[in-house]
Amino acid sequence: MSIDPPVVSSVPLELIIAAPKVLLHDHLDGGLRPQTVLDLAAESGYADLPATDAESLGRWFSEAAYSGSLERYLETFKHTVGVTQSVSALERVARECAEDLAVDGVVYAEVRFAPELHVEKGLNEREIIEAVLSGFASGIKAVAAGGREIRIGVLLTAMRTAANARSIAELAVEYRDRGVVGFDIAGAEAGFPPTRHLDAFEYLRRENAHFTIHAGEAFGLPSIWEAIQWCGADRLGHGVRIMDDISVAPDGTVTLGKLAAYVRDRRIPLELCPTSNVQTGAAESIASHPIGLLRTLGFRVTVNTDNRLMSGTSMSREMDLLSQAFGWGLKDMEWLTINAMKSAFVGFDERLEIINTQIKPGYAQIRAELENRRLNHN
Ligand SMILES: [Zn+2]
């Protein structure tokens, strides 16, 4: 794993931040502010944190995520989950998530969490879901008071190593008119194929509900194939290993296998998370991340953060890294953003409305600003 040498980005970071962005793959327990982790630990008597100030704690999270050790990486979630076992902690974390995403220029986000991870101190799953929804509602309100607009849809995640998927899927359907827009399964991929939870996916399809599946991150094509052809996933969480079904000859000729062609031709969205993919070894570096080739080949690619705290990242940072690695400009960022919005789980009318009233005018404005700066500079 390596950080790539910087190439000059064609879009200044502050304009990337100002541009509207859409985020489909972000974990609530992976996006806490370091200071919030400290505050919540103090409030709840959680004594296991590895640092006592926000700066070193933030650094510890990112070092653990870059360590290449799965044990250390999993320990990061032990802490964020450990300090979010009360209604007030969940509300605060959701509120701050809405605020942080809005400040970063995100106009629509789907944030996921696993209710079953927050029951350690006696909360039940409905209390947990309601606390998160209420936190998002107050975050959205605070953001609006500051003159910004963000919409957030919740995805309920079931852990693929557990056996609760069906009951979490039922909760996703129960809460679908109250802010929950879909379902997901996450956790160790190898040895836990998505078909283990087939009854949950069949139930969701009978209920006309949407879901994505973490597949093709740590494990390859069989996981992607099952997620799509057995489970019927609307989107792939990561899906980066679809590259195993794409061959590039020395003369540059690209050949797609049947599964890769199916994913591309059916326009199945890939929730790619560049920094996270580098941290987990799913990609070697940002510059060699398959997102460049997948884009050229016409796959429905989207850019995501996965775990903002562990990856020390944001949507703007991911866009900036890609801009530097591939020379992508505003046109590419707008294309990626519209791709993500088209792939969202909210209704088609709402997706179109956000594209036409926020994304397109937003990019037109940034483009004009960039042009202005160039003229003034010359
Ligand atoms: Zn994820």
Boltz pocket constraint, residues with backbone or C-beta under 6 A from the ligand:
constraints:
  - pocket:
      binder: B
      contacts: [[A, 25], [A, 27], [A, 186], [A, 214], [A, 237], [A, 306]]
      max_distance: 6.0
